[in-house]
Amino acid sequence: MDLGIRGQACLIVGGARGIGYATAQALAAEGVKLALADIDGAAASNSATRLAEASGTQVVGLPVDITNLDQVRNLVTQAEAAIGPLSILINSAAVLDDKLFVDSQPSDWKRMIDVCLFGPMNVIHTVLPGMMQRRYGRIVCLASDSARMGQARLSYYAAAKGGVVALTKSIAQEVGTTGVTLNILSPGATNTELRQAREVKMRAEMGEEKYARREKTVLRMYPVGRIGEPEDIASAVTFLVSKRASWITGQVLSVNGGFAMP
């Protein structure tokens, strides 16, 4: 299937690893030029080099702190100088926490909101005018089904992602006639480096026996019998940024192995 995106320029925020990098691999296979941005600039550069060598596609890695609007503006300037005017934006950067709300502190909430809500806000605000002027663009923001259903121990993460859902839908209503679409991809539990680090911490805190019981319980909640892989999410994102998805905007697509069916 020709997705109609060969030669387009894409910025992936949080592109050095996990879902962001898997999406970069999928888009590189479609001939998309890529800028991988990450707060870990060395990781972004290394991932870009690795992907460029493997795919033959033009890829650049750039550092950014998306909570800083000036850095985001500089990022977009650098990305467009390297690969051309951006027609695709994917917001996949995130942080994760695992606490009961009563055990959390305002500093935890601020970090989460800054990265997971204000971060995408900064990037969209910077990229969107150019897309509107060119009358074409595809924006996909990564959220979570916890944003729609709630999830214990992820309260302020869910709150931040709920904000992303509302933000994306609202902007989609504002710019629909300009040829720019915005959608939300909502993954279930996915086997990323971020999740792996969280699981290692939980195993150490819970002990092997209790953790093994928890793992079995988690898998029973997924009708397909497994958690997701980054490639599962990347395939769906790739479709949403394609020309085949031109009549899809303001939607939340859950890719979660049946975990939630809202």
MOLINKA-V231476 format. One record per residue. N is the residue number from 0. RES is the residue in three letters. PHI is phi in whole degrees, -180 to 180 (999 if undefined). NEAR is the number of other ideal C-beta (glycine too) atoms within 12 Angstrom. Layout:
n = (N	N)
res = (RES	RES)
phi = (PHI	PHI)
near = (NEAR	NEAR)
This chain:
n = (0	1	2	3	4	5	6	7	8	9	10	11	12	13	14	15	16	17	18	19	20	21	22	23	24	25	26	27	28	29	30	31	32	33	34	35	36	37	38	39	40	41	42	43	44	45	46	47	48	49	50	51	52	53	54	55	56	57	58	59	60	61	62	63	64	65	66	67	68	69	70	71	72	73	74	75	76	77	78	79	80	81	82	83	84	85	86	87	88	89	90	91	92	93	94	95	96	97	98	99	100	101	102	103	104	105	106	107	108	109	110	111	112	113	114	115	116	117	118	119	120	121	122	123	124	125	126	127	128	129	130	131	132	133	134	135	136	137	138	139	140	141	142	143	144	145	146	147	148	149	150	151	152	153	154	155	156	157	158	159	160	161	162	163	164	165	166	167	168	169	170	171	172	173	174	175	176	177	178	179	180	181	182	183	184	185	186	187	188	189	190	191	192	193	194	195	196	197	198	199	200	201	202	203	204	205	206	207	208	209	210	211	212	213	214	215	216	217	218	219	220	221	222	223	224	225	226	227	228	229	230	231	232	233	234	235	236	237	238	239	240	241	242	243	244	245	246	247	248	249	250	251	252	253	254	255	256	257	258	259	260	261)
res = (MET	ASP	LEU	GLY	ILE	ARG	GLY	GLN	ALA	CYS	LEU	ILE	VAL	GLY	GLY	ALA	ARG	GLY	ILE	GLY	TYR	ALA	THR	ALA	GLN	ALA	LEU	ALA	ALA	GLU	GLY	VAL	LYS	LEU	ALA	LEU	ALA	ASP	ILE	ASP	GLY	ALA	ALA	ALA	SER	ASN	SER	ALA	THR	ARG	LEU	ALA	GLU	ALA	SER	GLY	THR	GLN	VAL	VAL	GLY	LEU	PRO	VAL	ASP	ILE	THR	ASN	LEU	ASP	GLN	VAL	ARG	ASN	LEU	VAL	THR	GLN	ALA	GLU	ALA	ALA	ILE	GLY	PRO	LEU	SER	ILE	LEU	ILE	ASN	SER	ALA	ALA	VAL	LEU	ASP	ASP	LYS	LEU	PHE	VAL	ASP	SER	GLN	PRO	SER	ASP	TRP	LYS	ARG	MET	ILE	ASP	VAL	CYS	LEU	PHE	GLY	PRO	MET	ASN	VAL	ILE	HIS	THR	VAL	LEU	PRO	GLY	MET	MET	GLN	ARG	ARG	TYR	GLY	ARG	ILE	VAL	CYS	LEU	ALA	SER	ASP	SER	ALA	ARG	MET	GLY	GLN	ALA	ARG	LEU	SER	TYR	TYR	ALA	ALA	ALA	LYS	GLY	GLY	VAL	VAL	ALA	LEU	THR	LYS	SER	ILE	ALA	GLN	GLU	VAL	GLY	THR	THR	GLY	VAL	THR	LEU	ASN	ILE	LEU	SER	PRO	GLY	ALA	THR	ASN	THR	GLU	LEU	ARG	GLN	ALA	ARG	GLU	VAL	LYS	MET	ARG	ALA	GLU	MET	GLY	GLU	GLU	LYS	TYR	ALA	ARG	ARG	GLU	LYS	THR	VAL	LEU	ARG	MET	TYR	PRO	VAL	GLY	ARG	ILE	GLY	GLU	PRO	GLU	ASP	ILE	ALA	SER	ALA	VAL	THR	PHE	LEU	VAL	SER	LYS	ARG	ALA	SER	TRP	ILE	THR	GLY	GLN	VAL	LEU	SER	VAL	ASN	GLY	GLY	PHE	ALA	MET	PRO)
phi = (999	-81	-86	72	-121	-59	86	-75	-109	-129	-105	-114	-88	83	-91	-77	-157	58	-61	-60	-71	-61	-67	-59	-62	-65	-72	-60	-65	-93	83	-86	-82	-132	-117	-100	-112	-158	-64	-91	-63	-65	-65	-62	-66	-64	-66	-64	-62	-61	-71	-62	-67	-76	-107	77	-94	-73	-139	-126	-111	-135	-85	-163	-107	-71	-79	-109	-63	-63	-65	-64	-62	-66	-58	-64	-60	-65	-63	-70	-66	-84	-124	103	-56	-77	-114	-134	-130	-126	-98	-125	-69	-161	-124	-134	-138	-144	-145	-65	-58	-68	-94	-88	-127	-53	-65	-65	-63	-63	-59	-64	-65	-60	-79	-88	-119	-65	-59	-57	-61	-61	-70	-61	-60	-81	-84	-59	-56	-65	-62	-63	-63	-83	60	-164	-179	-130	-124	-127	-111	-84	-125	-169	-68	-62	-67	-100	-115	80	-159	-57	73	-128	-60	-82	-66	-60	-63	-64	-70	-61	-64	-62	-61	-65	-60	-65	-63	-67	-66	-57	-68	-73	-115	-56	-81	-93	89	-104	-112	-132	-138	-118	-105	-114	-81	-84	-56	-129	-78	-101	-60	-63	-68	-60	-64	-65	-68	-61	-64	-65	-62	-66	-76	-90	90	-62	-65	-66	-66	-63	-64	-62	-62	-65	-63	-61	-64	-65	-82	-111	-55	-81	85	-156	-83	-81	-110	-53	-65	-62	-74	-59	-61	-70	-61	-58	-65	-64	-91	-87	-70	-67	-105	-67	-107	-117	-152	70	-109	-109	-105	-86	-120	-145	61	87	-56	-130	-129	-71)
near = (12	10	26	22	34	20	20	34	37	50	55	56	52	45	54	40	37	39	47	48	42	38	49	49	34	37	46	36	23	32	24	39	35	50	50	53	50	38	30	25	23	17	25	37	23	22	38	39	21	24	36	25	14	16	23	12	32	28	39	34	37	39	29	39	26	42	26	20	21	15	25	34	21	21	40	35	22	25	41	27	16	26	34	22	29	43	40	49	53	48	50	46	45	42	28	34	33	28	24	15	22	11	12	21	15	12	13	28	23	20	24	35	28	28	37	45	37	27	41	42	31	33	47	39	24	34	44	34	20	29	34	26	17	21	17	26	39	44	50	51	52	49	43	43	36	35	37	25	24	20	27	14	22	31	25	37	37	31	29	38	41	32	29	44	37	25	33	41	27	20	35	31	18	19	28	22	12	23	22	36	41	45	41	42	46	39	45	39	37	40	25	34	25	32	27	19	19	26	25	15	17	23	19	13	15	17	12	13	11	15	20	16	15	20	21	14	12	21	21	17	24	25	14	18	14	21	28	34	22	35	24	30	40	37	28	35	47	39	30	42	46	32	25	18	27	21	14	25	31	27	25	35	30	30	39	32	27	21	30	24	15	18)
